[in-house]
Amino acid sequence: MERNFGKKRFGNYPREEHEVTCSDCGEKAKVPFKPSPGRKVYCRACWEKHRDAGDL
């Protein structure tokens, strides 16, 4: 018997990914969410750079 203590399991279905263009470097990237129009979206490297600088 598996107990999940009321937590949802997220690994049972393919994760939907959306292709975006990074707002900083212009590289193509995939993100696990649908970006809002007019909002900046970053690739992983640029996101980490902004996160470490406290810009996010």
N, C-alpha and C positions, 0 to 999 in steps of 0.2 A: 504494500500500500504506500502510495506516495503522498506526502503531506507538504502542501505549499503555503500553509498558514495564511491563506487569503490573498497571497500575492499573485499577480497575473504572470503568466509565462509568456515571454516575448520571443522565444526561439523556435516556435512551431510553424512559422510562416516566413516567406521571403520578405526581406525588408525593402520597402519602396525607396528608391533613390532617384534624385533629380539632378540633372547635369546643370551646372552653373559656370559662370565665368568669374574668377576671383576679382574683387573690386580693387585689390592692390596690384597684383602682378599680371593679371590678365590671363592666367593659365586656366584651363578647363579643370573642373573638379566635380565630384559627386557628393551630395549631401543627403542625409536621411530625413529631410523635411522639405516641404514646399515653401520656397522663399516668398516673403511678402514683397509685392511690387514697391520699388523705390528704396528698399532696404539693402544695405551693404551685406555682401556675402563673401567669405574668404575661403581660400584653400586651407588645408591643414597647417602648412608651414606659416602662412600669414596670420591665421587665427591664433596659433601659438605665440607668434611675435606680439600681436596685439594684447593677448591675454597676459603675457609676462610683463608687458609695459603698463598694464592696468587700464587699457583703453576700452575694454569691453564691459 
